[in-house]
Amino acid sequence: MPLDDVSKGIIEQLQQDGRRSYAAIGKVVGLSEAAVRQRVQRLVDAGVMQVVAVTDPLELGFARQAMVGIKVSGALEPVADALADLDEVDYVVICAGGFDVLAEVVAETDEHLLETVSQRIRRIPGVASTETFMYLRLRKQTYSWGVR
């Protein structure tokens, strides 16, 4: 979906403050509140953006958060799709480098993380090996990189 300058402006406003009112955004980008609401809905429906509360899972009672590096034998997409279907996985990316796929896992306990990695991720057809990187403390998480 090609983005015009108005849509980019709306996205930038919501990146700065996801709770900013449509009326306030409209004043900045030159649209009515209703027009902003429609644009936001089209951007969400097209998968260009989501409007969500970004949290630190470790502060919300989840004991473990980890990035799992995965080496795949065969096609990458089916493995990435299977990972994306797991409730504990909140981020999946196909990448280049030492791993073929990275998946972020949020777990309630160490046992839950172990079960997710060993019983669910490693049993996905095509997963050759995994390496788990446990998060100890979140120092930065931002989604305000703007638009191009």
Secondary structure, DSSP 8 states (H G I E B T S, - for coil): ----HHHHHHHHHHHH-TT--HHHHHHHHT--HHHHHHHHHHHHHTTS--------GGGGT--EEEEEEEEESS-HHHHHHHHHTSTTEEEEEE-SSS-SEEEEEEESSHHHHHHIIIIIITTSTTEEEEEEEE--------------
